[in-house]
Amino acid sequence: MKKTATFPLVFGLGLALSTFSASQVPPPAPLGGTISISGAWALYPIVLKWVEEFKKLHPKVTIDVQAGGAGKGMADVLSGMADLGMVSRDIHPEETARGALAVAVTKDGVVATLSARNPYLAEILKKGINRRQLTDIWTDDKAVTWGQVLGTSVAAPVRVFTRSDACGAGETWAAFLGKKQEELGGIGVYGDPGVADAVRREPLGIGYNNINFAYDPKTLKPFDGLVIAPIDLDGNGRLDEAERFYATRGDITAAIARNIYPSPPARDLYLVAKGKPAKKAVVEFLRWVLADGQKYVPETGYIPLAPDKLKAGADALK
C-alpha cells in the first residue's frame, strides 16, 4: 500500500515540475543589432528590397545601405567601415587574401545604352553593333563615327561615356571588350544614374548601364529617353531574330538566364564580408537572402542563381 500510494505522488510532482519548467522557458529574444552595407549600384535595388522584407520579420534590426560602386563596397568591408560590401564583379585574389568572403546572391548584366534621340537609331536597331565595333568605340585613341559603325558615310562622332568610379559595371563591360576598366575611353561620369542621364541628353551618345538602371521597374521597358543598343553577337552585320531580346526587362533577363546574352557582360553579384561575420544579425540576413529572400529576385529584375551556388553560400556561413 505504501509503495502504491507513493507512485501517484511522484508522478504528480514530476508533471507539475514539467509544466512549471515549460511555462518558465522565455521565448527567444528578438533579433536586433545593426548592419551596414556599401557598394555596387548593380545590387542596390534588390538589396533595398531585401532589407525592406527582412525588417518586416526583424523590426529591431537597423540596416543602412549606401551605393557608391563595387570598388567602394570592397574597400569599405575590408577596412571594417561596412559589414557587407555589394560587389558586382569577380573577386580578386588579393581581396580574398585580405579576408574577403564572397557570397553569390543573384545575377544580372550590363547593357550598352543609347539616346532615344539618336538620328541613326533605326539603322542601329536593324544592324546592331558588334563586339569589335564596341571595342573601337571605347578605345581612347580611336575617334569613331556613327558612319563607321553603320558602314555609311555619316561623319557624326560617337560621343562615348564611361564610369568614373571603380565599379563592377565598368570592370565587367571592359572584360567583355578585352580590356580593364581603366583602359576604357570616354567621358567619365559618376554612378549608374549619372551615365544614364548623360546618354539620355546626348543624341550621339553611347554608354553602359546595369540592367536595373536601364529599364524602368514600373513599365519594364527602357527608361524614357534611353534605348538599349543591341549587340550583333555573330558579327554578320545584321540583328537576327534570335538576337532581339532587349524590348523589356523580362526579355533581357531571360536571355541571360538561357546563356544567350554573353558572359561577360552577364555576371554573378556578391555580398562580401571580411571573414565569417561575427554579428548574428549579419549572418541571419545573409542566410535569409539565400533562402526566402530569393523569391524577390525575379520581380526586382534579377536572375536566380543555380541551387548549388546558393548552397555554397549557405555552407560558407556555417
Residue pairs with C-beta under 8 A, 6 or more apart in sequence:
30 58
30 59
30 60
31 58
31 60
31 61
31 280
31 281
31 284
32 58
32 60
32 61
32 281
33 60
33 61
33 62
33 279
33 280
33 281
33 282
34 61
34 62
34 63
34 64
34 83
34 279
34 281
35 61
35 62
35 63
35 64
35 83
35 84
35 279
35 281
35 282
35 285
36 63
36 64
36 66
36 81
36 82
36 83
36 84
37 47
37 51
37 63
37 64
37 65
37 66
37 82
37 83
37 84
37 85
37 86
37 271
38 65
38 66
38 67
38 68
38 72
38 73
38 76
38 77
38 81
38 82
38 84
38 85
38 86
39 66
39 67
39 68
39 69
39 70
39 72
39 73
39 74
39 76
39 77
39 82
39 84
39 85
39 86
39 87
39 88
39 272
40 67
40 69
40 70
40 73
40 86
40 87
40 88
40 167
40 168
40 169
40 269
41 67
41 69
41 88
41 167
41 169
41 191
41 192
41 193
41 210
41 213
42 70
42 86
42 88
42 108
42 168
42 169
42 192
42 210
42 212
42 269
43 86
43 87
43 88
43 105
43 106
43 269
43 271
44 65
44 67
44 86
45 212
45 217
45 300
45 301
46 106
46 212
46 296
46 297
46 300
46 301
46 302
47 65
47 86
47 271
48 65
49 296
49 300
50 285
50 288
50 289
50 293
50 296
51 63
51 65
53 293
53 296
54 61
54 63
54 285
54 288
54 289
54 293
55 61
55 63
57 288
58 281
58 284
61 281
61 285
63 285
66 82
67 86
67 191
68 165
68 191
69 163
69 165
69 166
69 167
69 168
69 191
70 85
70 86
70 87
70 88
70 89
70 166
70 167
70 168
70 171
71 165
71 166
71 167
72 165
72 166
73 82
73 85
73 86
73 87
73 272
74 85
74 87
74 95
74 100
74 272
75 81
75 85
76 82
76 85
77 83
77 84
77 85
77 100
77 272
77 273
77 274
78 85
78 95
78 98
78 99
78 100
78 274
80 274
83 273
83 277
83 279
83 282
84 271
84 272
84 273
84 277
84 282
84 285
84 286
85 100
85 271
85 272
85 273
86 269
86 270
86 271
86 272
87 102
87 168
87 269
87 270
87 271
87 272
88 108
88 167
88 168
88 169
88 172
88 210
88 267
88 269
88 270
89 168
89 171
89 172
89 267
90 267
91 100
91 102
91 270
91 272
95 272
96 102
98 274
99 274
99 275
100 272
100 273
100 274
101 272
101 273
101 274
101 275
101 276
101 316
102 270
102 271
102 272
103 270
103 271
103 272
103 273
103 286
103 290
103 313
103 316
103 317
104 268
104 269
104 270
104 305
104 309
104 310
104 312
104 313
105 269
105 270
105 271
105 289
105 290
105 293
105 305
105 313
106 268
106 269
106 294
106 297
106 302
106 303
106 304
106 305
107 256
107 266
107 267
107 268
107 269
107 302
107 303
107 304
107 305
108 210
108 211
108 212
108 253
108 256
108 266
108 267
108 269
108 301
108 302
108 303
109 210
109 211
109 252
109 256
109 261
109 265
109 266
109 267
110 169
110 172
110 173
110 176
110 208
110 209
110 210
110 211
110 264
110 265
110 267
111 208
111 209
111 211
111 214
111 228
111 229
111 246
111 252
111 265
112 129
112 134
112 206
112 207
112 208
112 228
112 229
112 231
113 195
113 196
113 199
113 206
113 207
113 208
113 209
113 214
113 222
113 226
113 227
113 228
113 229
114 121
114 124
114 199
114 205
114 206
114 226
114 227
114 228
114 229
115 199
115 200
115 201
115 202
115 203
115 204
115 205
115 225
115 226
115 227
116 200
116 222
116 224
116 225
116 226
116 227
117 203
117 225
118 124
118 203
118 204
118 205
118 227
119 156
119 203
119 204
120 146
120 150
120 154
120 156
121 227
123 150
123 152
124 149
124 150
124 229
124 230
125 227
125 230
125 239
126 238
126 239
127 150
127 151
127 232
127 237
127 238
127 239
128 229
128 230
128 231
128 232
128 233
128 238
128 239
128 243
129 137
129 149
129 229
129 230
129 231
129 232
130 231
130 232
130 233
130 235
130 237
131 176
131 177
131 231
131 235
132 235
133 144
133 148
133 149
134 176
134 177
134 231
135 177
135 178
135 179
136 142
136 144
136 148
137 144
137 149
137 158
137 160
137 206
138 160
138 162
138 173
138 174
138 177
138 179
138 184
138 185
138 186
139 185
140 183
140 185
141 185
142 185
143 157
144 157
144 158
145 154
145 155
145 156
145 157
145 158
146 152
146 154
146 156
146 157
146 158
146 204
147 153
147 154
147 155
147 156
149 158
151 237
156 204
157 204
158 204
158 205
158 206
159 187
159 202
159 204
159 205
159 206
160 185
160 186
160 187
160 205
160 206
160 207
161 186
161 187
161 189
161 195
161 198
161 199
161 202
161 205
161 206
161 207
162 170
162 184
162 185
162 186
162 187
162 188
162 189
162 195
162 207
162 208
163 169
163 170
163 181
163 188
163 189
163 190
163 191
163 192
163 195
163 208
164 188
164 189
164 190
165 190
165 191
166 181
167 181
168 267
168 269
169 192
169 208
169 209
169 210
170 181
170 184
170 208
171 180
171 181
172 264
172 265
172 267
173 181
173 184
173 208
173 264
173 265
174 180
174 181
174 183
174 184
175 264
175 265
176 262
176 264
176 265
177 184
186 207
187 198
189 195
189 198
189 207
192 209
192 210
192 213
193 213
195 207
195 208
195 209
195 213
196 207
196 209
196 213
196 214
196 223
196 226
198 205
198 207
199 205
199 206
199 207
199 209
199 226
200 223
200 225
200 226
201 225
206 229
208 265
211 249
211 252
211 253
211 301
212 249
212 300
212 301
212 302
214 222
214 223
214 226
214 228
215 221
215 222
215 223
215 248
215 249
215 252
215 301
216 222
216 223
216 224
217 249
217 300
217 301
220 248
220 249
220 250
220 301
221 247
221 248
221 249
222 228
222 246
228 246
228 252
230 239
230 243
230 244
230 246
231 243
231 262
232 238
232 239
232 243
233 243
233 262
234 240
234 243
242 260
245 251
245 252
245 254
245 255
245 260
245 261
246 252
249 301
252 261
253 298
253 301
253 302
253 303
255 261
256 266
256 303
257 303
257 304
259 266
266 303
268 305
268 309
269 302
271 286
271 289
273 282
273 286
276 283
276 316
276 317
277 283
277 286
277 317
283 317
286 313
286 317
287 314
287 317
290 310
290 313
290 314
291 310
291 314
294 304
294 310
297 303
297 304
298 304
